[in-house]
Amino acid sequence: IPVRQNNKIRIQFAGEGTHHRIFQTCVGAFLSGRREADRVLSSI
């Protein structure tokens, strides 16, 4: 879940609680980490 400032991503939140379907699982934590890593890489 990104937090933006001046239309730039400043903070990314990842973890099992941030996945929209697979919360409270290791898979949800992994997928949310990948999601945020992809967002970081695409903003560089």
C-alpha distance matrix in Angstrom:
0.0 3.8 6.8 9.8 13.4 16.3 14.2 13.1 9.8 10.7 8.3 5.7 5.1 6.8 9.7 11.7 10.6 7.0 8.9 10.3 13.8 14.7 13.7 16.3 17.3 17.4 16.6 13.3 12.5 13.9 12.2 8.6 10.1 11.7 8.8 7.3 11.0 11.8 9.6 11.4 14.6 14.5 14.1 17.1
3.8 0.0 3.8 6.3 9.9 12.7 10.7 9.4 6.1 7.3 5.7 4.6 6.4 9.1 12.6 15.1 14.1 10.7 12.6 13.9 17.5 18.4 17.5 19.9 20.7 20.5 19.7 16.6 15.5 16.4 14.8 11.3 11.9 13.0 10.2 7.7 10.9 11.5 8.3 9.5 13.0 12.6 11.4 14.5
6.8 3.8 0.0 3.8 6.9 10.2 9.2 8.3 5.8 5.8 5.1 6.4 8.3 11.8 15.0 17.7 16.2 13.2 15.6 16.7 20.4 21.4 20.1 22.3 23.5 23.4 23.0 19.8 18.5 19.7 18.4 14.8 15.1 16.6 13.9 11.2 14.0 14.8 11.4 11.8 15.4 15.0 12.9 15.7
9.8 6.3 3.8 0.0 3.8 6.6 5.5 5.2 4.4 5.5 7.2 9.1 11.8 15.0 18.5 21.2 19.8 16.6 18.7 19.5 23.2 24.4 23.4 25.8 26.9 26.7 26.0 22.9 21.6 22.5 20.9 17.6 17.7 18.6 15.8 13.1 15.4 15.6 11.8 12.0 15.2 14.3 11.6 14.4
13.4 9.9 6.9 3.8 0.0 3.8 5.3 5.3 6.5 6.4 9.2 12.0 14.8 18.2 21.7 24.5 23.1 20.1 22.4 23.2 26.9 28.1 27.0 29.2 30.3 30.0 29.5 26.4 25.0 25.8 24.4 21.1 20.9 21.8 19.3 16.4 18.2 18.5 14.8 14.3 17.3 16.4 13.1 15.3
16.3 12.7 10.2 6.6 3.8 0.0 3.8 5.5 8.4 9.3 12.5 15.1 18.1 21.4 24.9 27.7 26.3 23.2 25.1 25.7 29.4 30.8 30.0 32.4 33.4 33.0 32.2 29.2 28.0 28.5 26.9 23.7 23.6 24.0 21.3 18.7 20.2 19.9 16.2 15.8 18.2 16.7 13.3 15.3
14.2 10.7 9.2 5.5 5.3 3.8 0.0 3.8 6.7 9.1 11.9 13.7 16.7 19.6 23.2 25.8 24.6 21.2 22.7 23.1 26.7 28.3 27.8 30.4 31.2 30.9 29.7 26.8 25.8 26.1 24.2 21.2 21.3 21.3 18.4 16.2 17.8 17.0 13.3 13.5 15.7 13.7 10.7 13.4
13.1 9.4 8.3 5.2 5.3 5.5 3.8 0.0 3.8 6.2 9.4 11.2 14.7 17.5 21.2 24.1 23.4 20.0 21.7 22.7 26.2 27.2 26.7 29.1 29.6 28.8 27.8 25.2 23.8 23.9 22.3 19.4 18.9 18.9 16.5 13.8 14.9 14.6 10.9 10.4 12.7 11.4 8.0 10.3
9.8 6.1 5.8 4.4 6.5 8.4 6.7 3.8 0.0 3.8 6.0 7.5 11.0 13.7 17.4 20.4 19.9 16.6 18.3 19.8 23.2 23.9 23.2 25.5 26.0 25.2 24.3 21.7 20.1 20.3 18.9 15.9 15.3 15.7 13.4 10.4 11.9 12.1 8.5 7.9 11.0 10.4 7.6 10.2
10.7 7.3 5.8 5.5 6.4 9.3 9.1 6.2 3.8 0.0 3.8 6.9 10.3 13.5 17.0 20.3 19.6 16.9 19.2 21.0 24.5 24.8 23.6 25.4 26.1 25.2 24.9 22.3 20.2 20.8 20.0 16.7 15.7 16.9 15.1 11.6 12.9 14.1 10.9 9.5 12.9 13.2 10.3 12.0
8.3 5.7 5.1 7.2 9.2 12.5 11.9 9.4 6.0 3.8 0.0 3.8 6.7 10.0 13.4 16.8 16.1 13.6 16.2 18.3 21.6 21.7 20.2 21.8 22.6 21.8 21.8 19.1 16.9 17.8 17.3 13.8 12.9 14.7 13.2 9.6 11.4 13.3 10.6 9.5 13.2 14.1 12.0 13.8
5.7 4.6 6.4 9.1 12.0 15.1 13.7 11.2 7.5 6.9 3.8 0.0 3.8 6.5 10.2 13.5 13.2 10.5 12.8 15.1 18.3 18.2 16.9 18.6 19.2 18.3 18.1 15.4 13.3 14.1 13.5 10.0 9.3 11.2 9.6 6.2 8.6 10.7 8.5 8.2 11.9 12.9 11.8 13.9
5.1 6.4 8.3 11.8 14.8 18.1 16.7 14.7 11.0 10.3 6.7 3.8 0.0 3.8 7.0 10.1 9.6 7.3 10.1 12.8 15.8 15.4 13.7 15.1 16.0 15.5 15.7 12.8 10.7 12.3 12.1 8.4 8.3 11.1 9.8 7.2 10.2 12.5 10.9 11.3 14.7 15.8 15.3 17.4
6.8 9.1 11.8 15.0 18.2 21.4 19.6 17.5 13.7 13.5 10.0 6.5 3.8 0.0 3.8 7.1 7.8 5.9 7.9 11.3 13.6 12.6 11.1 12.4 12.7 11.9 12.0 9.3 6.9 8.6 8.7 5.2 5.2 8.5 8.0 6.5 9.1 11.6 11.2 11.9 14.7 16.2 16.5 18.5
9.7 12.6 15.0 18.5 21.7 24.9 23.2 21.2 17.4 17.0 13.4 10.2 7.0 3.8 0.0 3.8 5.4 5.5 7.1 10.8 12.3 10.5 8.4 9.0 9.3 8.8 9.7 7.1 4.4 7.4 8.4 5.8 6.5 10.0 10.2 9.7 11.9 14.4 14.6 15.4 17.9 19.5 20.1 22.0
11.7 15.1 17.7 21.2 24.5 27.7 25.8 24.1 20.4 20.3 16.8 13.5 10.1 7.1 3.8 0.0 3.8 5.5 5.8 9.1 9.7 7.3 4.9 5.4 6.0 6.7 7.7 4.8 3.9 7.6 8.4 6.9 8.8 11.7 11.8 12.3 14.6 16.6 17.1 18.4 20.7 22.0 22.9 25.0
10.6 14.1 16.2 19.8 23.1 26.3 24.6 23.4 19.9 19.6 16.1 13.2 9.6 7.8 5.4 3.8 0.0 3.8 5.7 8.0 9.5 8.4 5.1 6.3 8.6 10.3 11.1 7.7 7.5 11.1 11.1 8.9 11.2 14.1 13.3 13.4 16.3 18.1 17.8 19.3 22.0 23.0 23.4 25.9
7.0 10.7 13.2 16.6 20.1 23.2 21.2 20.0 16.6 16.9 13.6 10.5 7.3 5.9 5.5 5.5 3.8 0.0 3.8 6.3 8.9 8.9 6.9 9.3 10.8 11.9 11.7 8.0 7.9 10.7 9.7 6.7 9.5 12.0 10.4 10.4 13.8 15.1 14.5 16.3 19.1 19.6 20.1 22.7
8.9 12.6 15.6 18.7 22.4 25.1 22.7 21.7 18.3 19.2 16.2 12.8 10.1 7.9 7.1 5.8 5.7 3.8 0.0 3.8 5.7 5.8 5.5 8.8 9.4 10.7 9.4 5.6 7.2 9.4 7.5 5.8 9.4 10.9 9.4 10.8 13.9 14.6 14.6 16.9 19.1 19.5 20.6 23.3
10.3 13.9 16.7 19.5 23.2 25.7 23.1 22.7 19.8 21.0 18.3 15.1 12.8 11.3 10.8 9.1 8.0 6.3 3.8 0.0 3.8 6.3 6.8 10.6 11.7 13.6 12.0 8.5 10.9 12.8 10.4 9.1 12.9 13.9 11.7 13.4 16.7 16.7 16.4 19.2 21.3 21.0 22.2 25.2
13.8 17.5 20.4 23.2 26.9 29.4 26.7 26.2 23.2 24.5 21.6 18.3 15.8 13.6 12.3 9.7 9.5 8.9 5.7 3.8 0.0 3.8 5.9 9.5 10.0 12.4 10.5 7.8 11.1 12.8 10.6 10.6 14.3 15.0 13.5 15.8 18.6 18.6 18.9 21.8 23.5 23.4 24.9 27.8
14.7 18.4 21.4 24.4 28.1 30.8 28.3 27.2 23.9 24.8 21.7 18.2 15.4 12.6 10.5 7.3 8.4 8.9 5.8 6.3 3.8 0.0 3.8 6.7 6.3 8.7 7.1 4.8 8.3 10.2 8.9 9.5 12.7 13.7 13.2 15.5 17.8 18.4 19.2 21.6 23.3 23.7 25.4 27.9
13.7 17.5 20.1 23.4 27.0 30.0 27.8 26.7 23.2 23.6 20.2 16.9 13.7 11.1 8.4 4.9 5.1 6.9 5.5 6.8 5.9 3.8 0.0 3.8 5.5 8.4 8.4 5.4 7.6 10.6 10.2 9.6 12.6 14.5 14.0 15.4 18.1 19.2 19.6 21.7 23.8 24.5 25.7 28.2
16.3 19.9 22.3 25.8 29.2 32.4 30.4 29.1 25.5 25.4 21.8 18.6 15.1 12.4 9.0 5.4 6.3 9.3 8.8 10.6 9.5 6.7 3.8 0.0 3.8 7.1 8.6 6.9 7.9 11.2 12.0 11.7 13.8 16.2 16.5 17.5 19.7 21.5 22.1 23.6 25.8 27.0 28.1 30.2
17.3 20.7 23.5 26.9 30.3 33.4 31.2 29.6 26.0 26.1 22.6 19.2 16.0 12.7 9.3 6.0 8.6 10.8 9.4 11.7 10.0 6.3 5.5 3.8 0.0 3.8 5.3 5.2 6.5 8.8 10.0 10.8 12.6 14.5 15.4 16.9 18.6 20.2 21.5 23.0 24.6 26.0 27.5 29.4
17.4 20.5 23.4 26.7 30.0 33.0 30.9 28.8 25.2 25.2 21.8 18.3 15.5 11.9 8.8 6.7 10.3 11.9 10.7 13.6 12.4 8.7 8.4 7.1 3.8 0.0 3.8 5.4 5.1 6.2 8.6 9.9 10.6 12.4 14.2 15.6 16.5 18.4 20.1 21.2 22.6 24.4 26.0 27.5
16.6 19.7 23.0 26.0 29.5 32.2 29.7 27.8 24.3 24.9 21.8 18.1 15.7 12.0 9.7 7.7 11.1 11.7 9.4 12.0 10.5 7.1 8.4 8.6 5.3 3.8 0.0 3.8 5.4 5.1 6.1 8.5 9.8 10.6 12.1 14.3 15.2 16.4 18.4 20.0 21.0 22.4 24.5 26.2
13.3 16.6 19.8 22.9 26.4 29.2 26.8 25.2 21.7 22.3 19.1 15.4 12.8 9.3 7.1 4.8 7.7 8.0 5.6 8.5 7.8 4.8 5.4 6.9 5.2 5.4 3.8 0.0 3.8 5.5 5.2 6.0 8.5 9.9 10.3 12.3 14.1 15.3 16.5 18.4 19.9 21.0 22.7 24.8
12.5 15.5 18.5 21.6 25.0 28.0 25.8 23.8 20.1 20.2 16.9 13.3 10.7 6.9 4.4 3.9 7.5 7.9 7.2 10.9 11.1 8.3 7.6 7.9 6.5 5.1 5.4 3.8 0.0 3.8 5.6 5.3 6.2 8.7 9.9 10.8 12.2 14.3 15.5 16.6 18.4 20.1 21.4 23.1
13.9 16.4 19.7 22.5 25.8 28.5 26.1 23.9 20.3 20.8 17.8 14.1 12.3 8.6 7.4 7.6 11.1 10.7 9.4 12.8 12.8 10.2 10.6 11.2 8.8 6.2 5.1 5.5 3.8 0.0 3.8 5.5 5.2 6.3 8.7 10.1 10.6 12.4 14.4 15.5 16.5 18.4 20.2 21.6
12.2 14.8 18.4 20.9 24.4 26.9 24.2 22.3 18.9 20.0 17.3 13.5 12.1 8.7 8.4 8.4 11.1 9.7 7.5 10.4 10.6 8.9 10.2 12.0 10.0 8.6 6.1 5.2 5.6 3.8 0.0 3.8 5.4 5.1 6.1 8.7 9.8 10.5 12.4 14.3 15.3 16.4 18.5 20.4
8.6 11.3 14.8 17.6 21.1 23.7 21.2 19.4 15.9 16.7 13.8 10.0 8.4 5.2 5.8 6.9 8.9 6.7 5.8 9.1 10.6 9.5 9.6 11.7 10.8 9.9 8.5 6.0 5.3 5.5 3.8 0.0 3.8 5.4 4.9 6.3 8.5 9.8 10.6 12.4 14.3 15.3 16.8 18.9
10.1 11.9 15.1 17.7 20.9 23.6 21.3 18.9 15.3 15.7 12.9 9.3 8.3 5.2 6.5 8.8 11.2 9.5 9.4 12.9 14.3 12.7 12.6 13.8 12.6 10.6 9.8 8.5 6.2 5.2 5.4 3.8 0.0 3.8 5.4 5.3 6.1 8.6 9.9 10.6 12.3 14.2 15.5 17.0
11.7 13.0 16.6 18.6 21.8 24.0 21.3 18.9 15.7 16.9 14.7 11.2 11.1 8.5 10.0 11.7 14.1 12.0 10.9 13.9 15.0 13.7 14.5 16.2 14.5 12.4 10.6 9.9 8.7 6.3 5.1 5.4 3.8 0.0 3.8 5.5 5.0 6.1 8.6 9.8 10.4 12.1 14.2 15.6
8.8 10.2 13.9 15.8 19.3 21.3 18.4 16.5 13.4 15.1 13.2 9.6 9.8 8.0 10.2 11.8 13.3 10.4 9.4 11.7 13.5 13.2 14.0 16.5 15.4 14.2 12.1 10.3 9.9 8.7 6.1 4.9 5.4 3.8 0.0 3.8 5.5 5.3 6.4 8.9 10.1 10.7 12.6 14.9
7.3 7.7 11.2 13.1 16.4 18.7 16.2 13.8 10.4 11.6 9.6 6.2 7.2 6.5 9.7 12.3 13.4 10.4 10.8 13.4 15.8 15.5 15.4 17.5 16.9 15.6 14.3 12.3 10.8 10.1 8.7 6.3 5.3 5.5 3.8 0.0 3.8 5.3 4.9 6.2 8.6 9.8 10.7 12.8
11.0 10.9 14.0 15.4 18.2 20.2 17.8 14.9 11.9 12.9 11.4 8.6 10.2 9.1 11.9 14.6 16.3 13.8 13.9 16.7 18.6 17.8 18.1 19.7 18.6 16.5 15.2 14.1 12.2 10.6 9.8 8.5 6.1 5.0 5.5 3.8 0.0 3.8 5.4 5.1 6.2 8.6 10.0 11.0
11.8 11.5 14.8 15.6 18.5 19.9 17.0 14.6 12.1 14.1 13.3 10.7 12.5 11.6 14.4 16.6 18.1 15.1 14.6 16.7 18.6 18.4 19.2 21.5 20.2 18.4 16.4 15.3 14.3 12.4 10.5 9.8 8.6 6.1 5.3 5.3 3.8 0.0 3.8 5.4 5.1 6.1 8.6 10.2
9.6 8.3 11.4 11.8 14.8 16.2 13.3 10.9 8.5 10.9 10.6 8.5 10.9 11.2 14.6 17.1 17.8 14.5 14.6 16.4 18.9 19.2 19.6 22.1 21.5 20.1 18.4 16.5 15.5 14.4 12.4 10.6 9.9 8.6 6.4 4.9 5.4 3.8 0.0 3.8 5.5 5.2 6.2 8.9
11.4 9.5 11.8 12.0 14.3 15.8 13.5 10.4 7.9 9.5 9.5 8.2 11.3 11.9 15.4 18.4 19.3 16.3 16.9 19.2 21.8 21.6 21.7 23.6 23.0 21.2 20.0 18.4 16.6 15.5 14.3 12.4 10.6 9.8 8.9 6.2 5.1 5.4 3.8 0.0 3.8 5.5 5.3 6.6
14.6 13.0 15.4 15.2 17.3 18.2 15.7 12.7 11.0 12.9 13.2 11.9 14.7 14.7 17.9 20.7 22.0 19.1 19.1 21.3 23.5 23.3 23.8 25.8 24.6 22.6 21.0 19.9 18.4 16.5 15.3 14.3 12.3 10.4 10.1 8.6 6.2 5.1 5.5 3.8 0.0 3.8 5.4 5.4
14.5 12.6 15.0 14.3 16.4 16.7 13.7 11.4 10.4 13.2 14.1 12.9 15.8 16.2 19.5 22.0 23.0 19.6 19.5 21.0 23.4 23.7 24.5 27.0 26.0 24.4 22.4 21.0 20.1 18.4 16.4 15.3 14.2 12.1 10.7 9.8 8.6 6.1 5.2 5.5 3.8 0.0 3.8 5.6
14.1 11.4 12.9 11.6 13.1 13.3 10.7 8.0 7.6 10.3 12.0 11.8 15.3 16.5 20.1 22.9 23.4 20.1 20.6 22.2 24.9 25.4 25.7 28.1 27.5 26.0 24.5 22.7 21.4 20.2 18.5 16.8 15.5 14.2 12.6 10.7 10.0 8.6 6.2 5.3 5.4 3.8 0.0 3.8
17.1 14.5 15.7 14.4 15.3 15.3 13.4 10.3 10.2 12.0 13.8 13.9 17.4 18.5 22.0 25.0 25.9 22.7 23.3 25.2 27.8 27.9 28.2 30.2 29.4 27.5 26.2 24.8 23.1 21.6 20.4 18.9 17.0 15.6 14.9 12.8 11.0 10.2 8.9 6.6 5.4 5.6 3.8 0.0
